[in-house]
Amino acid sequence: MSSRLKSMIRDSFVREFGEDQAVAIEGAAIQHGNGINNINTGSDLFRWAILICIGYQCAEVDSYRQSHGITAPWEKIKTWIKINAHLESHDGDCDYLALFAGAYNEYMPEESDATV
């Protein structure tokens, strides 16, 4: 993945929610790095941070939001993620427990009914 696309994703988030919120998302993810979910953060550190924050519900649960300094409304962040983050193209680690529990499913594109 090109660094241009990588910066476009974070830049899009910053335009929507502000630099302080991007830093809060990144900080929350780094705080939850545990030697398993952060060995390979992939080619886009911000995309990895979003995945970790989804898994740990950092932007969803009010007490976690307060702890991490995330003030942007969760529903708006969630909508932004679905449209802009392209989580399906992540090429690194994630919160594997969240993955197995299906926490990322709603952020993935719908599979086409068309057959090849």
Sequence and secondary structure as in RCSB ss.txt:
>XXXX:A:sequence
MSSRLKSMIRDSFVREFGEDQAVAIEGAAIQHGNGINNINTGSDLFRWAILICIGYQCAEVDSYRQSHGITAPWE
KIKTWIKINAHLESHDGDCDYLALFAGAYNEYMPEESDATV
>XXXX:A:secstr
  HHHHHHHHHHHHHHH HHHHHHHHHHHHHH  SSTTS   S HHHHHHHHHHHHTTTTSHHHHHHHT  S HH
HHHHHIIIII GGG  S   HHHHHHTTTGGGS    S   
